C-alpha cells in the first residue's frame, strides 16, 4: 500500500500514527511510505525489527495543500508519486488523506479512467439498521449530469455486490421525496435515466429515496447522488454520531472512501481523519485489493453498454 505521508489536515503525525497501527494489526501488510525521509524514518524506528522489513520509503518533500487547486497534482508531489508507484507496479493501492480534488485528479490522469467513465466517483459504505448502504458520490464529481448519475448507479451496484457481497443490490436516487417528479432539475431529469439503464449483478432501480433511507437501509442498498450533496450528508452523519456520543457498535460513518472509475485501487481518507481513520483507510485499500474489487468492478462495467452521453460540466477532475 502506498501511503501519502503529507496528506491531511494534521499530517504527517496523524498519518504516521495510522500507518503504525495498520502495520501492527495486519501481519501481511506491506507499506510504501511516500514523503520526507525523516518522517518515514520516525515511523520505521517505532516498529519492531520484523515489522520494519515490511516498510519501504519513496522520498518526496512536496505536498498539495488542502486549499490548492486540484491541478496542482500535475506537479511533483507525494500524491502524484504515490499514484505513479501504483501505475509502475511498485504498489498495489494508494491511500491519501490529502486534497480530494488533487487525489482524484492525480489518479485519473496517472492511472487512466475506465472505459465509459469520464467522471470517477468516491464511494463510502455506511452502517444502516438493515445492513450496509453504499453512498456515492461523496466528493468526486460535484456537478454531474443525469448520464453521470446513471453511470455511478452502475458503479455503485457493482461495488456493493463485489466489495460487500450484497445480493441483487437495490439502487435509489437521493431526493426530497419518493414520489415521481420530486426534487430539483437534476433529480427530475436523472430519475427516468436511472430507471432505463441496465444494472449489473441482478441490481434493480427502486426509484427516489430520502435522507433517512441512508440510515435505515430498508429501501436501498445503494444510494446515488451528486458529490456535493453526498459529501455534506456524510459529514452531517459524522456530526450526528458525535452529538449522540459516538457511532453505533456496528461502526461509524467512514472517513475513507474508495475511488471508482480509475484503473487502480485508490482510497481517499477524510482530510480531518484521525489515526484510526487512516488505519481503517489502509485496511479498506488492502481489503479491496485482496478481493480484486477494482478489476472485478471494471470487468462488470465492461459488460454494460457505454452509450450514455459523457458529462462535460465542472468537476474536481481536471480534463
C-alpha positions as CSV (number, residue, x, y, z in Angstrom):
1,X,0.0,0.0,0.0
2,X,1.4,3.4,-1.0
3,X,0.7,5.9,1.8
4,X,0.8,9.7,1.2
5,X,2.6,10.9,4.4
6,X,1.8,14.5,3.8
7,X,-1.9,14.3,3.0
8,X,-4.4,15.6,5.5
9,X,-5.1,18.4,7.9
10,X,-2.8,17.0,10.6
11,X,-0.2,15.3,8.5
12,X,2.3,13.9,8.9
13,X,1.7,13.0,12.6
14,X,-1.8,11.5,12.2
15,X,-0.8,9.6,9.0
16,X,2.3,8.2,10.7
17,X,0.3,7.0,13.7
18,X,-2.4,5.5,11.5
19,X,0.3,3.7,9.4
20,X,1.9,2.3,12.6
21,X,-1.5,0.9,13.7
22,X,-2.1,-0.7,10.3
23,X,1.3,-2.4,10.1
24,X,0.9,-3.8,13.6
25,X,-2.6,-5.0,13.0
26,X,-2.1,-6.8,9.7
27,X,0.9,-9.1,9.6
28,X,0.7,-9.5,5.8
29,X,0.6,-5.7,5.1
30,X,3.5,-4.0,3.3
31,X,3.7,-0.2,3.1
32,X,5.4,2.1,0.7
33,X,5.7,5.4,2.6
34,X,5.7,8.4,0.2
35,X,7.1,11.5,1.9
36,X,10.1,13.1,3.6
37,X,12.7,10.6,4.7
38,X,12.9,11.9,8.2
39,X,9.2,11.5,8.7
40,X,9.3,7.9,7.3
41,X,12.3,7.1,9.5
42,X,10.5,8.1,12.6
43,X,7.7,5.7,11.7
44,X,10.1,2.8,10.9
45,X,12.0,3.4,14.1
46,X,8.9,2.8,16.2
47,X,8.3,-0.6,14.6
48,X,9.6,-4.0,15.8
49,X,12.5,-5.3,13.7
50,X,10.3,-7.9,11.9
51,X,7.8,-5.2,11.1
52,X,10.4,-2.8,9.6
53,X,11.1,-5.3,6.8
54,X,7.5,-4.7,5.6
55,X,8.1,-0.9,5.1
56,X,9.9,0.9,2.3
57,X,10.3,4.6,1.6
58,X,9.9,6.8,-1.5
59,X,11.4,10.2,-0.6
60,X,9.2,13.2,-1.7
61,X,9.1,16.5,0.1
62,X,6.3,18.4,-1.7
63,X,2.6,18.1,-0.9
64,X,-0.6,19.5,-2.4
65,X,-2.2,21.7,0.2
66,X,-5.9,21.3,1.1
67,X,-6.6,24.8,-0.3
68,X,-4.6,24.3,-3.5
69,X,-6.2,23.9,-6.9
70,X,-6.6,20.3,-7.9
71,X,-4.4,20.8,-10.9
72,X,-1.5,21.2,-8.5
73,X,-1.5,17.4,-8.6
74,X,0.1,17.6,-12.0
75,X,3.4,18.7,-10.4
76,X,5.7,16.5,-8.4
77,X,4.1,15.8,-5.0
78,X,3.5,13.0,-2.6
79,X,0.1,12.1,-4.0
80,X,1.4,12.1,-7.6
81,X,4.4,9.9,-6.6
82,X,2.0,7.5,-4.8
83,X,-0.1,7.3,-8.0
84,X,3.0,6.7,-10.0
85,X,4.0,3.9,-7.7
86,X,0.7,2.1,-8.4
87,X,1.0,2.8,-12.1
88,X,4.5,1.4,-12.3
89,X,3.8,-1.7,-10.2
90,X,5.7,-0.7,-7.1
91,X,2.5,-0.6,-5.0
92,X,-0.9,-2.4,-5.3
93,X,-3.0,0.5,-4.0
94,X,-2.7,4.0,-2.6
95,X,-4.2,5.8,0.4
96,X,-4.2,9.6,0.9
97,X,-6.0,11.9,3.3
98,X,-4.9,14.9,1.3
99,X,-7.0,17.2,-1.0
100,X,-9.8,15.1,-2.5
101,X,-9.6,17.1,-5.8
102,X,-5.9,16.6,-6.1
103,X,-6.1,12.9,-5.3
104,X,-8.9,12.3,-7.8
105,X,-7.1,14.3,-10.4
106,X,-3.8,12.6,-9.9
107,X,-5.4,9.2,-10.0
108,X,-7.5,9.9,-13.1
109,X,-4.5,11.3,-15.0
110,X,-1.9,8.9,-13.8
111,X,-3.8,5.6,-13.8
112,X,-6.4,6.4,-16.5
113,X,-10.2,6.1,-16.4
114,X,-12.2,3.0,-17.1
115,X,-14.0,2.7,-20.5
116,X,-17.3,4.6,-20.3
117,X,-16.4,6.5,-17.2
118,X,-15.4,10.2,-17.6
119,X,-16.2,11.2,-14.0
120,X,-14.9,8.9,-11.2
121,X,-16.9,8.6,-8.1
122,X,-16.0,8.4,-4.4
123,X,-18.0,5.7,-2.7
124,X,-18.5,5.3,1.1
125,X,-20.2,2.5,2.9
126,X,-22.3,3.5,5.9
127,X,-23.8,1.3,8.6
128,X,-27.6,1.2,8.5
129,X,-30.2,-0.5,10.5
130,X,-30.9,-3.1,7.8
131,X,-27.3,-3.5,6.6
132,X,-24.6,-1.5,4.9
133,X,-25.6,1.2,2.5
134,X,-23.2,2.3,-0.3
135,X,-23.4,6.0,-0.9
136,X,-21.9,7.7,-4.0
137,X,-20.8,10.2,-4.9
138,X,-19.3,11.7,-1.7
139,X,-17.0,14.3,-3.3
140,X,-15.5,13.2,-6.6
141,X,-17.9,14.8,-9.1
142,X,-19.7,17.9,-7.7
143,X,-21.9,18.9,-10.6
144,X,-22.8,15.8,-12.6
145,X,-25.4,15.4,-15.4
146,X,-28.1,12.7,-15.4
147,X,-25.9,10.4,-17.5
148,X,-23.1,10.6,-14.9
149,X,-25.5,9.7,-12.1
150,X,-26.7,6.7,-14.2
151,X,-23.1,5.6,-14.7
152,X,-22.5,6.0,-11.0
153,X,-25.6,3.8,-10.3
154,X,-23.8,1.1,-12.3
155,X,-20.6,1.6,-10.4
156,X,-22.4,1.5,-7.0
157,X,-24.3,-1.6,-7.8
158,X,-21.2,-3.5,-8.9
159,X,-19.3,-2.2,-5.9
160,X,-22.0,-3.3,-3.4
161,X,-22.0,-6.8,-4.9
162,X,-18.2,-7.2,-5.1
163,X,-16.9,-5.4,-2.0
164,X,-19.8,-6.2,0.3
165,X,-21.4,-9.4,-1.2
166,X,-24.8,-7.7,-1.4
167,X,-27.1,-9.9,-3.5
168,X,-29.2,-8.1,-6.2
169,X,-28.5,-4.6,-4.8
170,X,-31.4,-2.2,-4.7
171,X,-30.4,1.2,-6.1
172,X,-32.1,4.5,-5.2
173,X,-31.6,8.1,-6.2
174,X,-31.5,10.6,-3.3
175,X,-34.1,13.3,-3.4
176,X,-36.6,15.2,-1.2
177,X,-39.4,12.8,-1.6
178,X,-40.1,9.4,-3.1
179,X,-42.9,10.4,-5.5
180,X,-42.0,10.7,-9.2
181,X,-41.3,14.3,-10.1
182,X,-39.8,15.2,-6.7
183,X,-36.5,17.1,-6.4
184,X,-34.6,19.7,-8.3
185,X,-34.0,19.8,-12.1
186,X,-31.1,17.3,-11.9
187,X,-33.1,14.7,-9.9
188,X,-36.2,15.0,-12.1
189,X,-34.1,14.5,-15.2
190,X,-32.0,11.7,-13.8
191,X,-34.9,9.6,-12.4
192,X,-36.0,8.2,-15.8
193,X,-32.4,7.8,-17.0
194,X,-31.6,5.6,-14.0
195,X,-34.8,3.7,-14.5
196,X,-33.8,2.8,-18.1
197,X,-30.1,2.0,-17.5
198,X,-29.2,-1.8,-17.2
199,X,-27.6,-2.6,-13.9
200,X,-25.1,-5.4,-13.1
201,X,-25.2,-8.2,-10.5
202,X,-29.0,-8.5,-10.7
203,X,-29.4,-5.0,-9.3
204,X,-32.7,-3.1,-9.8
205,X,-33.5,0.6,-9.6
206,X,-36.1,1.3,-6.8
207,X,-36.7,5.0,-7.6
208,X,-36.3,8.0,-5.4
209,X,-35.2,7.7,-1.8
210,X,-34.9,10.2,1.1
211,X,-32.2,11.0,3.5
212,X,-33.4,8.7,6.3
213,X,-33.2,5.8,3.9
214,X,-29.4,6.1,4.0
215,X,-29.6,5.4,7.8
216,X,-32.3,2.8,7.7
217,X,-31.2,0.8,4.6
218,X,-34.7,-0.7,4.3
219,X,-35.4,0.6,0.7
220,X,-32.0,0.7,-0.9
221,X,-28.5,-0.8,-0.7
222,X,-27.0,1.8,-3.0
223,X,-27.9,5.5,-2.8
224,X,-26.8,7.7,-5.7
225,X,-26.4,11.5,-5.5
226,X,-24.1,14.3,-6.6
227,X,-20.7,14.7,-4.9
228,X,-21.7,18.0,-3.2
229,X,-24.8,16.6,-1.6
230,X,-23.1,13.2,-0.7
231,X,-20.2,14.9,1.0
232,X,-22.5,17.2,3.0
233,X,-24.6,14.2,4.0
234,X,-21.6,12.1,5.0
235,X,-20.3,14.9,7.3
236,X,-23.7,15.5,8.8
237,X,-23.9,11.9,9.8
238,X,-20.5,12.1,11.4
239,X,-21.7,15.2,13.3
240,X,-24.9,13.3,14.4
241,X,-22.8,10.5,15.8
242,X,-20.6,12.9,17.7
243,X,-23.7,14.5,19.2
244,X,-25.0,11.1,20.2
245,X,-21.9,10.2,22.0
246,X,-20.2,8.1,19.3
247,X,-21.0,5.8,16.4
248,X,-23.1,2.6,16.8
249,X,-21.3,-0.6,17.8
250,X,-21.5,-1.8,14.2
251,X,-19.3,1.0,13.0
252,X,-19.5,4.7,12.3
253,X,-19.6,6.9,9.2
254,X,-16.4,6.1,7.3
255,X,-13.7,8.7,7.0
256,X,-12.4,6.9,3.9
257,X,-13.9,6.3,0.5
258,X,-12.9,4.2,-2.5
259,X,-12.4,5.9,-5.8
260,X,-14.3,4.1,-8.6
261,X,-13.7,4.7,-12.3
262,X,-9.8,4.7,-12.4
263,X,-7.5,1.8,-13.3
264,X,-6.2,1.1,-9.8
265,X,-7.2,0.8,-6.1
266,X,-7.4,4.2,-4.6
267,X,-8.7,5.2,-1.1
268,X,-9.3,8.8,-0.1
269,X,-9.4,9.5,3.6
270,X,-11.2,12.4,5.2
271,X,-8.9,15.4,5.5
272,X,-9.7,15.6,9.2
273,X,-9.0,11.9,9.7
274,X,-7.6,10.7,13.0
275,X,-5.0,7.9,13.3
276,X,-7.7,5.1,13.5
277,X,-9.4,6.6,10.4
278,X,-6.1,6.4,8.5
279,X,-5.6,2.9,9.7
280,X,-9.1,2.0,8.5
281,X,-8.4,3.6,5.1
282,X,-5.3,1.4,4.7
283,X,-7.3,-1.6,5.8
284,X,-10.0,-0.8,3.2
285,X,-7.5,-0.5,0.5
286,X,-6.0,-3.8,1.4
287,X,-9.4,-5.4,1.6
288,X,-10.4,-4.1,-1.9
289,X,-7.1,-5.3,-3.4
290,X,-7.3,-8.7,-1.9
291,X,-10.8,-9.2,-3.2
292,X,-9.7,-7.9,-6.6
293,X,-12.5,-5.5,-6.3
294,X,-11.2,-2.9,-8.8
295,X,-10.6,-5.3,-11.6
296,X,-13.9,-7.2,-10.9
297,X,-16.0,-4.0,-10.9
298,X,-14.2,-2.8,-14.1
299,X,-14.9,-6.2,-15.8
300,X,-18.6,-5.9,-14.8
301,X,-18.7,-2.4,-16.2
302,X,-17.1,-3.6,-19.5
303,X,-20.1,-5.9,-19.9
304,X,-22.5,-3.0,-19.7
305,X,-23.5,-0.5,-22.6
306,X,-21.3,2.6,-22.8
307,X,-23.7,4.7,-24.9
308,X,-24.6,7.2,-22.1
309,X,-23.5,10.7,-23.1
310,X,-20.4,11.9,-21.2
311,X,-20.7,14.6,-18.6
312,X,-18.7,17.7,-19.5
313,X,-19.8,20.0,-16.7
314,X,-17.5,21.3,-14.0
315,X,-15.8,18.7,-11.7
316,X,-12.9,18.3,-9.4
317,X,-11.2,16.1,-12.0
318,X,-9.2,18.3,-14.4
319,X,-9.7,17.3,-18.1
